[in-house]
Amino acid sequence: MLKTKTFLPKITPQYIINKAGKKTSVILDIHEFENLLEHIEDIYFASIAQKALQKEKEFITHNDVKKKIDLLNTSHENSDIKKLKGYPNLYN
């Protein structure tokens, strides 16, 4: 199981309050806002990785992907493309 360290970025929100005293909006420092978005994105991608690892599918190594891409870049012959049939996303 993929383990992630969960932490909350430091934010100092300022609230806009209506006449009834209800909070209606938030103002964040731009750096805090960007940090918060980055944190949300990290959590999102970690959850995608977690789901992918839980599926029982075959994975290809990074080195194998690089070899396949190099093969595509160095040769345009059909015989070389046929070698990649198992990896359709690499030549589409």
C-alpha positions as CSV (number, residue, x, y, z in Angstrom):
1,M,0.0,0.0,0.0
2,L,1.2,3.4,-0.9
3,K,1.9,5.5,2.2
4,T,1.6,9.2,2.1
5,K,2.5,11.8,4.7
6,T,-0.6,13.9,5.2
7,F,-0.1,17.4,6.3
8,L,-2.1,20.6,5.9
9,P,-0.4,23.6,4.4
10,K,-0.4,26.7,6.5
11,I,-3.1,29.1,5.4
12,T,-4.3,32.3,7.0
13,P,-7.8,32.9,5.5
14,Q,-9.5,36.2,5.7
15,Y,-13.3,36.0,5.6
16,I,-15.8,38.2,4.0
17,I,-18.9,38.4,6.1
18,N,-22.4,39.6,5.1
19,K,-24.7,41.9,7.1
20,A,-26.1,38.9,9.0
21,G,-22.6,37.9,10.1
22,K,-22.4,34.8,7.9
23,K,-19.1,34.0,6.2
24,T,-19.7,34.2,2.5
25,S,-16.2,34.3,0.9
26,V,-12.6,33.7,1.7
27,I,-9.5,35.7,0.7
28,L,-6.2,33.8,0.6
29,D,-2.6,35.0,0.0
30,I,-1.7,34.0,-3.6
31,H,1.2,31.9,-2.3
32,E,-1.0,30.1,0.2
33,F,-3.6,29.5,-2.5
34,E,-1.0,28.0,-4.9
35,N,0.5,25.9,-2.1
36,L,-3.0,24.6,-1.3
37,L,-3.7,23.8,-5.0
38,E,-0.4,21.9,-5.2
39,H,-1.3,20.0,-2.1
40,I,-4.7,19.0,-3.5
41,E,-3.0,17.9,-6.7
42,D,-0.5,15.8,-4.9
43,I,-3.3,14.0,-3.0
44,Y,-5.2,13.5,-6.2
45,F,-2.2,11.9,-8.0
46,A,-1.3,9.8,-5.0
47,S,-4.9,8.4,-5.0
48,I,-4.5,7.6,-8.7
49,A,-1.2,5.8,-8.1
50,Q,-2.8,3.9,-5.2
51,K,-5.6,2.7,-7.4
52,A,-3.2,1.7,-10.2
53,L,-1.1,-0.3,-7.8
54,Q,-4.1,-2.2,-6.4
55,K,-5.1,-3.5,-9.9
56,E,-3.6,-6.7,-10.9
57,K,-2.1,-5.6,-14.2
58,E,1.3,-5.9,-15.7
59,F,3.5,-2.8,-15.6
60,I,6.4,-1.9,-17.9
61,T,9.6,-0.5,-16.4
62,H,10.8,3.0,-17.1
63,N,13.9,1.7,-18.9
64,D,11.7,-0.5,-21.2
65,V,9.6,2.6,-22.0
66,K,12.7,4.6,-22.9
67,K,13.9,1.7,-25.1
68,K,10.6,1.6,-26.9
69,I,10.6,5.4,-27.4
70,D,14.2,5.3,-28.7
71,L,13.3,2.6,-31.1
72,L,10.4,4.7,-32.4
73,N,12.6,7.8,-32.7
74,T,15.5,6.0,-34.6
75,S,13.5,4.0,-37.0
76,H,10.3,4.4,-39.0
77,E,10.1,1.0,-40.6
78,N,6.9,-1.1,-40.2
79,S,8.9,-4.0,-38.8
80,D,10.0,-1.9,-35.8
81,I,6.5,-0.6,-35.2
82,K,5.2,-4.1,-35.1
83,K,7.6,-4.8,-32.3
84,L,5.6,-2.2,-30.2
85,K,2.1,-3.7,-30.8
86,G,2.0,-4.6,-27.1
87,Y,2.3,-0.9,-26.2
88,P,-0.2,1.0,-28.3
89,N,0.1,4.2,-26.3
90,L,3.7,4.6,-27.3
91,Y,3.1,5.1,-30.9
92,N,-0.3,6.8,-31.1
